[in-house]
Amino acid sequence: MSVGALDRQTVNSFPQLSKLYATYGVRVNALSVDEIFALYERTGFLYPEKAARLRPHLWQVRENWRRMLRGGESLLSVLTAGDDKRGWASLAVWRTTLQGWMLQHLVSESNPFASRAVMLASGAASILKGVDESGQNWFRPENRFPARVFGSMVQAVGGSLSSVQRHSYFALPRRLSLSREGRVSVVPYDESQKAALCAIAAAVRGNVYVSAEDLGGDVEFGAVDELYQRVGLRRTRRVWLAYRKHTDEPVGAALAYRGPLGINFSYLENRCDLLLSATLSQSEIPEIVTSLLHASSAAYHDFELDEIPLIADEIAAPSLLKMGAEFLRHYCQGIWLKDGHPRFYRHVDGFYSRLLARAEKHVPQHSLIGSQW
């Protein structure tokens, strides 16, 4: 059977959207913020390093979650399944671009059936709604569960419709003194630079990244910000491009995402994506990095944290460490596009089918099922 025929078969197997969540045994936004966070505590999702960075701002984080939930499923959906006897599982899905969503905080009290339910219900809903252009998740590569299921998605979904890329996550001191190098021209984004932005982003992160991050459309998140403003929040993105002097080919870019603090517990909603061309020489990299971060720091003048969450590739790491950024961990960004949704659904379903088959044989699964991303 062709891939297209399999995709149609997958979609035809779903119930009507109005009956979908009940069919999977899933509830949406049924828990209060306090109940959601209690589940995160019980499952160990807030491990010490992450909890230490989150707790000083926990009141604001909880309030942001409450406001997001007031928007119904337009901004945030928290899917839950299971019961008190067998254990609960939960998955949070929030709007990161106008038609793009981030899946995160998959937690389970050792209940693979509930984990499977929230993942598949989320995927089926996205397909049936028909308007979601992309999904993404972020996971630590050393975390065995997401690395096995999401780290292998490209083989199932295909390289034109999905990607998994490993990045370095840094905390950049917000009050760090940064200079702008004279040999580098860094300019704020405007519509005339859309092609240049897409070109550098495609060269560094690939076309799947360009599509999922809507770099060919709502670059500065004007439309998505309107949705967030309805509940008293903001979602913006400011962009700067770096050029060698007297050239019109970009060699780097900084994309400063801003959003409600702590909607992602690693603060990825407020990350700065640093993109550097592979054509740069080692001598050019420090000045490009410094100049881009000097410019993009303007987007964080009112940021609640003392550090800017920074995502960069290995090419930038030596310069970032030298200037005083703190390396925190590696993250993988997994992305799948709209036409790949049915294949991603089957990939997840297949993984859980094998997992459940093992569980029925009473093989201990705590190292997998209790994982989070």
N, C-alpha and C positions, 0 to 999 in steps of 0.2 A: 504494500500500500504506500502511495506517495505521501510525502510530508504534508502536502496540502489536504489530502483526503483524511489523514490522521487528525489534522487541525480541525477540520469540519466535524469529524466524529467526536472529538473532544468537546467542542462547543455544543453539539446536539445532545450530548449526554447530560448537560446541566439542567436543573429545574428552572422554572421562571424566577426572575430576579426577586419577586415579592416573596417567594418561598425558599429562597436559596439558603439563608442563614439558618432557618429552622431545620432544613434538610440536613445540614452539616452539624447540627447541634451546637450552634454558635450564637452567642449574644453580642450585640454591638453597643458600646457605650453604656453598659448596664452597671458598671462599677463606678463608685465615686473616686475622686482623686486619692483620697486617703486609703481606700481599699486597693487601688492599683499599686500605690507605693508600698503598702503592706505586703502585697504579693512579691514585689521586687525584693523586699527585705528578706522574706522567708526563703526565696530561691537563691539567695546569695548573689543576686545580680549586681548589687552595689558592693563590689569587692573593695578592699581598703584604699587602694590608690585612687580609684574613681570616686569613692565616697568622700574622701578627704577634699577633693576639689569641688564637690557638689554641695556638701552640707552647709558651708558658710552662706550659701545663697538659696537654701532649700525653701524658705518661705516664698521668695519670688518665683522660683521654679514651679511650685505647687499652684500658685495663683495663675501663672501662664498656662498651665495645663487646664485649669478650670475655665479660663476664657476660651481656649481652643475648643474645649468640649461644648461650649455654648453655641458654637457654629455648627453643631450636629456633625454630619459626615462630610461637610464641605471643607473642613480643615484637619480634623483628627478623628480617627476611628480606633477604638481599643476593642479588639476582638477577644472574647474569652470563651473557653469550653472546659468541660470537666465537672467535678463535684467535690465535696469535702471528703468523701471516702476514698476516691481514686486519685485525687489531686487535680489541680487546676493548671491551665496553660493560658498564656496571653500573648498577643501580638499587637503592637501599636503601628499605625499607618498614618503618616501626616503629609500634607501637601507641601512640597518643596519648590516646584515650579507651577505654572498655571495648570498644566495637564500631566505633571510628574509627581510621583509619590515616593516617600522613603518608608521602607519596612524596617522595623527596628524592635529591640527589646523583646525578642522571642524568649520567653521564660516558661519553664514547666516544672511542676512538682512531680517529676518522674512519671509522667503520664504521656506516653508517645501517641496515644489515640487522640488526646486533646490537642497536642502540638500539631499533629497532622490536620486536624479539623480546622484550626485557625489559619494555618498556612493555605490550605486548599480553598477554604471559603473566601479568603482574601483574593486569591488568584482568579477564582471563578467570577467573583463580583466585578473585578476589574475588566474581565473579558466581556461580560454581559452588558456592562454600562457602555462600553464601546467608545469612550472618549479619553481614556487614560493613555497617554502617549508613551509613558515609560514607568518603570519601577526600579528602585535601587536599594541596596543595603550595604552596610559597612560592617566588617568583621575583622577580628584579630586573626592573623594567619596561624597562630599557635593554638587557637581554639579549635579542637578537632571536629566538633559537630558542624559548624558553618563552613569550615574549610573543606570538608568532605562533600557537603551537599551544594553549597553555593559556589565554592571554588572550582567545581567541575561543570558549571552550567554551560560554558562556552562549547564544550563538546556536544552537548545536547541541543542547545538553542542555535548555535552557529555564530561565527565571528562577525558577521554583518549585522546581527541583531542583538548581540550581547558582548560584554567585556568584563574581565576581572583584572584589576590592576593593583599592584602593591605600592603603597606610598609611606612616607615617613610623616609622623605627626609630632609637631613641635609646639612648645609654649614660648611665644615671643614676648619678652617683657614690653608692656605697652609704653612705658616711659623711657625706653632705650633710645639713646641719642643716635640718630641715623642721618647721614649726609647724602646729598644727591650728587652723584659723580658728573663732572662736566662733559665726559666723552659719551654720555648716554642721554638720549632724549626720551623722557617718559611723559606721556600725554594721557589725559582722561578720555574715556570713551565717548564718542558721539556716533550718530547713525552712519556717517561717512566711513567709519572704520569697521563696520560689521563684517565685511569680507576678510579684512586683515585679522580680526579677532577669531573668526572661524578657522582661518588658515593656520594660525599658530596653535590653536587648541586642537585641531585635527592632527597636526604634526606631532604634538607632544602627547596627547591623550587619546586620539583616535576619533573617528566619525561618530561612533556610538555615544561617546561622551558629549560631543557637540550637540547631537540630537536630544539626548536626555536632559541636558542642562539648558536647552532652549536658547542656544547662543545665536541661532538664526532668526529668532523671533523676539520674545520679550526679554531683552538683555538685562535691563535694569529693574525688572519685576514690577513694572507699573501696574499691570492687570492683577497679578496675584496679591500685590500690596492692598489693593482695594478690598479684596476678600478679608484680609487680616484686619483691616481697619474697622470692619463691621463689629468686631468684638474688642476693639480698643487696643489692637496690637499692630505691629508692622512687620513686613517682609520685603527687604530690598537687596539689591546687589549693585555695587559700584565696581567699575573696571578701569584699569590703567594698562596701557601697552607701552612696551619699551622698544626703541629703535636705536640702531647705531646712528651716529651723527651723519646727516646728509644721505640717508637711505630711507626707502619707503617700505622695507621688509621688516616686520616685527620679529624680534628675537626673544621676547618674553612678555608675560602678562601677569597681572595680579587681579584676581576676582574676589572681592570682599563681600561675602554673604553676611547679611544681618537678619536676625529673626528673634522670636521670643526666647529668652535665655532658658536653657535647660530643657527645651522640648526634646533634645537628644542629650543623654547624660554625659556624653563626651564633648558637648558643646559644638557639634558639627554643624548645627544650624547657623553658627556664627563664624565658621571657618574662613580663612583666606586661602584660596587655591593659588599656589605659585607655579607658573608654567615657564619653563626655560627651554629654548631651542637646543637640540642636540648638536647644532653646528657651532655653538659657542666654544671658544678656546678656554682653557683653564684660567688664563689670566683675565678673561672678560667676565667670568661668572661672578666674582665678588662685587664688582661695581654694578652689574645688572641687578643682582639680588638686593643690594643696599638701596639702589635708586627706586626700585619697585616697592619695597617695603616702606621707604620714606614717604612715597606718595600715598600708598594705600592705608597708612596709619591714620589718615584723615577720616576714614570711614569708621574708626573706632574711638573717636574723641569722647563719646558718651557711653562707652562699653562698661558694663558692670564689673568685669574682671580686671585684674592687674596684668593678665597675659592675653595675647591674641592667639586663638587656636589656628595653627598654620599647617597646611598640608602641602608637602613638597616631594619631589622625586629625589633619588639618590644623588643626582648631579649637583643639587644645591646643598646637600647636607654639610660638607666641610665648611662652606662659607657661613651657614647658619650657626653652626657650633662656635665658630671663631668669633662671631659678632655677639654671642651671648644667649642664643636661643637654647632652650632645654629640650632635648629629645625625650619624648614620652613613650612612644611605642610605634610599631608598624600597624597599619590598617590596610585592608583590601577593600576597594570599592567595586561592588558588583552591580552591573547595569543590564537590564533587558528591555527591549523596545516593544512597542505595541504588537507588531506582527509576530513577535517571538513569544507572546504571552501563553498561547496554548502549549508550545513546546516546553516553556518553563514550568507550567502546571504539570505536565506529564513527567518532567524530570523530578520535581519535588514528590509527586505521587509515587513514582517508582522507588525513590530513595526510602520513603516511609514504608512502603510495602515490604521492602527487604528488611527494614528495621523491625517492623512488627512481626515478621516471620521469625526473626531471631528472638524477639521478646517472648513469643509463644513457647519457645523452647527453654524459657527460664534462664537465658543468658543475661548476666548482670549488665544493665544499660546505664547506670548512673553517670558514667563519664561522658555519655553522649546526651542523654535526655535532660540532664540537669544543666546543660550548657546554656550560654546566652550570647547574644551578639547585639 
